[in-house]
């Protein structure tokens, strides 16, 4: 791993404090999602030149593009729509990497069980014309993506490392 940290193993529990709650999050390999409420898709968007697409709401904290399903969208339909909306990126090819399952054990969402699909999305970029909640997009070299995501201090660090590993991002195998 580029930042030398731990990587989530299949089914391993990672304790996370996020959004005023305590969560237990785990990684699950494809193709079958674990039990829980579908909570969207997240993509490691890779351009034809090997750059990774990151987005930000504030221009300071960067993340992989992601979002929740609308209506009865499939996991992949959610991925394709969200990558276009958040990153102005057209998904050319998508590969399911796995799922995360988060169970809220304390806080306002106690009892919620949310499942998110994680993907590698080979993308073609459209001109940057933000129309939704994401005003910033950045392209980064694959070997530096963990630094831009501030993985070493991120509460989901083992999950992010596993995602980058499964996506075969250079420097993260």
N, C-alpha and C positions, 0 to 999 in steps of 0.2 A: 504494500500500500504506500502511496505517495507520502502520507502523513504519519505512517508507522503505527496507526491505531488498530483497534479491534474491528473485526468484521462479523456481522450477525450470521449465526449458523441457522440452519433450518429449524423453525419452531422455537428458537431461543428467545427468552423474554428479556426485553430491554425496558427498564423503568424510565419514564419520561414525565417531567412536569411541564405542562404546556396549557395555555389558555385557561389558567386558574383551575387546573385539574391535574390529577395524577393518573397516568395511563401506563398500561403494560402493553408494549408493542412487540410483535414477532414477525419474522420473515417466513413466507411459505412459497415453495417452488411452484411453477406452473405444472399442469394446466388447470387444475381445479382450485377455485377460490375457497378459502376457509369460510366457515359460517360467520355471518354478520351482515350488516346493512352496507350495500355498495356505496362507497364514498368517493368514487371518481377514479381518475387516471392521472399518472405523472409520467413525464417523458424525459429521457436523456436524449436530447435532440442533437444529432450529429450532422454537420454540413458536409457537402462533397469535399471540402478541403480539410476535414477532420476537426474543425472547431466545434466547441460545445456551446449551445445557446442557453444563456441564463437570463432571468427576468427579475425585476425588482419593483416594488411599490414605492420605495422612497429613494432609490438611487444609491443606497448604502448597503442594505442587506440583500444578497443575491440568492436565488433559488432556482430549481428546475421548474419549468412550466408545469402546471397541474390545475385540475379543476374537477368539479362535481358533475354528475350526470344530469341531463335534462330529460324529463319524461321517462321513456322506456329505452333510452340509448344503451347500446352495448358498451362494454369496456373500451373496445377499439373505437367506436363512434365518438365516445367522450374524448378519448385521446386526440383524435383527428380534429375535432371542433375546438378543443381547448388550445392545442398547439397553434392553430390558425388565429384564434382570438387573442391569446396572450403573447405569442411570439412572432406573429405574422409568418408562420412557418407551415409549409404544406408537407404533410407526411407522404413520402414516396414509398417507404417500406417500414413496417412496424414488426417488432419481435417482442413478445411478452417475456419479461424477465422473471416475474414473480408477483407476489402479493404481500402487503402488510396488513396485519390485523391488530387493531388497537382496541383495548377494553378500558373504559374509564372506571377506575376503582374509587375515586374521591373527587368531589367537585360538582359543579352544576350539571354536568352531563353523566353523572354516576350511573353505571349500568349500560351505557351505550357501547355497542360493539360495531366498529367501523372497519370496512375493508377497502383498500385502495390497490389498483393494478399499477404495476411499474413496467415501463416499456423502454426499449431502445427504438428511437424513431429517426430513421435517416430522412433528412428534410431538405427541401429547397426553400430558400428564404425569399419572401416577398419584400418589397420596400417597407421600411419601418413606418407604419402609420397606426399608432396605438389608438384604439377606439373603445376599449373597455377599461378595466380597473388597473391594468399594468402599463405605467408610462415609460418604463425603461427596459431596454434589451441590450445585452452585451454578448459578444462572441469571445470565447477564451480558448487558449491552447489546452488540449486535453490533459497534458501533464500538470497543469496548474489549476484545474477546475476545483479541486478540493480546497485550495487556498481561497478562491473566490467565494466558495460556499461556506467558508469558515468552519470546515468540518471538525477540526480538532477541538473546537469549543461548542459544537452543535449538540443539542440534546438527542437528536436522532443519528448521531455519528455512525454507530455500527450498521444501521440500516442504509444510510447514504453510501457508505463504503461498499456494502454488498451490492447495491444498485449499480455503482460505477464498475465494480468487478464483473458482474453479470453482463453489463453492456459492453464489455471488452474495451473500455476506454484505456488508451495507452497510459502506462504509469500506474494503473490500478488493478492489474491482474494478480 
